[in-house]
Each structure stands twice: as structure tokens, then as C-alpha cells.
Amino acid sequence: MARPSLRALSSRLAPRSLQGQLLLAVALALLAAQAISTALLWRAQSDRREATLVHTAAIRLVGANRESERAGRDGDDHGPRLGSGPHPPELLRAARHLRIELSAQTPLRAGERRSADAEAELREIMINQGIAVGDVIVTHRALEADPRMARRMAARAAVIGHRGPPPPDHLLIAGIQLQPTGNWMVVRVPVPRVERALIATILGQTLLLYGLLVGVIAFIVGRITRPLKALTRRLERFAETRQADGQLEPEGPDDIRHLILAQNAMEGRIATLLDEKDVMLGAIGHDLKTPLAALRVRIESVEDETERAKMAGTIEDITRSLDDILSLARVGRPTDPREIADLSALVAQVAEEYEDMGEPVTLAPGERLVMPLRATWLRRALRNLIGNALRYGTVARVSLLREGGQALIRVEDDGPGIPEADLPRMLEPFTRGEPSRNSLTGGAGLGLTLARAIAEQHGGKLVLVNRLNPDSSVAGLTATIALPV
């Protein structure tokens, strides 16, 4: 089984509404900003801790150097002592407990990385204190990698076990090369573990800011998208009923207010045009049917029976075409509400009408389906499909079944089918499979169009598909009305 691509998975999981997408985009941007802010805050805390450790080491190194100088001058007491100077008391107290190691070897071990910024800061402190140094080394070392500290930790564990304060995380090794001797003065500064309270504080602040910002933005986005949702619902209702139901109250930002006002104006204009169309078609139907009825009466005086029959047939063709045109015009704006009806009984009733007339129409047994329908219109659509099947395919097999949340009304015939390229075109008005305009081989080309409009009136669709034989030849046409259950 092929795995879904990352793009397909993201499009499936991403919200589809404008409000959801805006909130997701803002939330991700805020999350990135908060992550960067948290990282910078953590970096600042780390730099501050590093500086504190370096200053602690510098205090101890300066004090040890002064003590060495005083000892060399036989008690001369010049220069600052360890406890003097502008350093904070906590740094002075921490520095007093640090041990100094004098060595002729560099304190840097193979594989250890030097901290250039810390070394530059330590060198600057030494120079400001008037201490001549050669090289300066600052590095970090694990506790177990330092034999001296490992022995101290083992002795501590033997005495107090796991009680007492937690052990340090690692060591900061600071060393200065004294001039002119070239010897190294080294101090080890324990680096305390990062307190959980600090991490909890940073995370708490981040989550609080994130929640407040997302909440405020969600409120603002909701205010912006609420009128858009109302406008969408109104458009959907207008698309279904084609009738303007009052005016939508403008609200929201100015851009959305102008959009609502423009929609109200357009909707009113469309409704007016549709009303004018209905009035015009009604007038045309009345004005044409009256003279057609008069012609039907007058042709009775024609003595030639053949000519009289042709005239009567022509009048009937015009009347049927006029009825189809008027029906197609009215189906888009139905005035009758849907009523709960038995769809299976409706399909059986239409099929029986043709069977009673001796037409080769068969109905396959199916399950009972009760749903809201406009029964008169749906009968008209089914009669059009059965009539087409009989006209072009000699037989009509009707079936009704439920499939995937839809009620499927299928009408199959054994005709020559329709070329694949012409299938979509056959649903357009005044399109016929037989190119001539002979009424004996077809109507005005409105039957399938009317059936499609009726299916869409019910929220469904009409689909035409050619049935194929095993040798890929066309076995007939299947017309399916799919209605949501």
C-alpha cells in the first residue's frame, strides 16, 4: 500500500475553514516566535551563568596571585585581597572554597574544546588587575574525566551517600600562564545543575504568553469571520431556493461590510431578473397556448385527413416543447416544499405506468427508501429517462438501491450508447443524440436537461455512463439519478 505523501497528509489534517486556517497560521507563527524567544532567553541565562563562573574563577586566581606575591615580598601587604574589590559577596564566598593548582603542564587535555569568549573575558580581568599572563585557557570537563574531582565525589558519597545537595553538573577549568615563569595556575569551578524551577518558570511564561496571544487572536479572527460565515450560509440558501430572503445586515470590518452590501445588491438584482423571467415565460406560455388551441380547433375543418394529422402532430410537438421549456424554467425555483414520500413506491408507480401501456419496462426489486422529495418533479425526471431508454435502446430496466449514503435510481437500455466525448454535452439544453430535428426520432433535446435540473433541485446529480461488453463494445447506456439520503 502506498504511503500518503507529506503534502497530502498535511492537507488532510489542516483545517478547511478560513477561521481555522488563520488560527493555525497565527498559532504556528507565535509558536515559532515563542520558541525563538525561549531559546534566546535560555542562551542569555547560559551566558550569564558562564560569566558568573568565569568571574568566580578570576577572583580566586587574582587572590591566589596576590597571596603568592605577598609571600614573595616577606609580608609586604600591598595589593587587593581576595575579599576586597567590587565583586558581589556571593562570588567572593564561592571563590574562597576553590583550590588553586600550580603546574608546569597546560590544563587543557586532548579532545577538550576551548571557550574563546570566556578566555577573552578572563584575560581582560587579569590585565586590569595588573597580572602579566601568557596563555589563558577556559574549558568544560565532565566530573568523571577529572581524577581530582572524581576522588572528592567518591569520598563525599562514602560519607553522606545520596543525601545533601545535588552534585555539580560538570567543571569549568580556568588556567592562566604566569609570566615570566611560564607556570600554570589552575582553578576548578563546579558548575551547578540547571534548576528545574528555572526551566518550569521559562516554560510557564512561554505557555502563558502563548495562550493569551492565541486566545486574543482567536477572538479577533472569530469577529472577522463570523459575518463571512453568515454570508456563506445565505449564498448557499440563495443558490438552493433562488429567492432573496430579506437583506443580510452588514457587520465586521469595512471590507466585509462592503462585500455584504454588494452581495445584497447582486442578490436583489438576480431575484428581480428571475421574477421577470418567470412572468415573461408565464405570459409566453399563455399567449402561445391560446392560439395553438385555436389552431387545433381550426384544423378540424381541413378535409384532407393526412394533412390534418400532420398539422395536429406539429401543434402537439410545439405544445410539448413549450411545456418542457416552461418546466425547465420553473424547476430552478420550485415553489412547492419537499414532502416525506416513499421513493421506492414512486419508482414502482412510474414503471407500472409503462408496463400497463405494454412497453418493455422492468423494475428490479429494491429496498424501501423514505425521504423528503418533490414527487411531481421526480416523476417527470424518471419518465424522461425511461422515455429516452425506450426511444434509443428499445428496453428500459429500472432499479433503486442505497449505496454510500445515496439513493441511486438507475435506468438501463440496450441501445448504441453515446460517444464518450459527447456524454457531458448531452445534458445541455436542446442537445440530441440524433442530429435531425425530426420529432419521430426524439423531442426537443430537453429531456435529459430537465432530469438533470430536477436531480440538482434535490441536491443530487444525473450521471450518464456507457455499459461495455467483455470485448469493450458498447452494450447500452445507464442513466443514474443519485440523491442524498
Secondary structure, 3 states (H helix, E strand, C coil): CCCCCHHHHHHHHCCCCHHHHHHHHHHHHHHHHHHHHHHHHHHHHHHHHHHHHHHHHHHHHHHHHHHHHHHHCCCCCCCCCCCCCCCCHHHHHHHHCCCEEEECCCCCCCCCCECHHHHHHHHHHHHHCCCCEEEEEEEEECHHHCHHHHHHHHHHHHHHCCCCCCCCCEEEEEEEEECCCCCEEEEEEEECCCCHHHHHHHHHHHHHHHHHHHHHHHHHHHHHHHHHHHHHHHHHHHHHHCCCCCCCCCCCCHHHHHHHHHHHHHHHHHHHHHHHHHHHHHHHHHHHHHHHHHHHHHHHHCCCHHHHHHHHHHHHHHHHHHHHHHHHHHHCCCCCCCEEEEHHHHHHHHHHHHHHCCCCEEECCCCCCEEEECHHHHHHHHHHHHHHHHHHHCCEEEEEEEECCEEEEEEECCCCCCCHHHCCHHHCCCCCCCCCCCHHHCCCCCHHHHHHHHHHHCCCEEEEEEEECCCCCEEEEEEEEEEEC
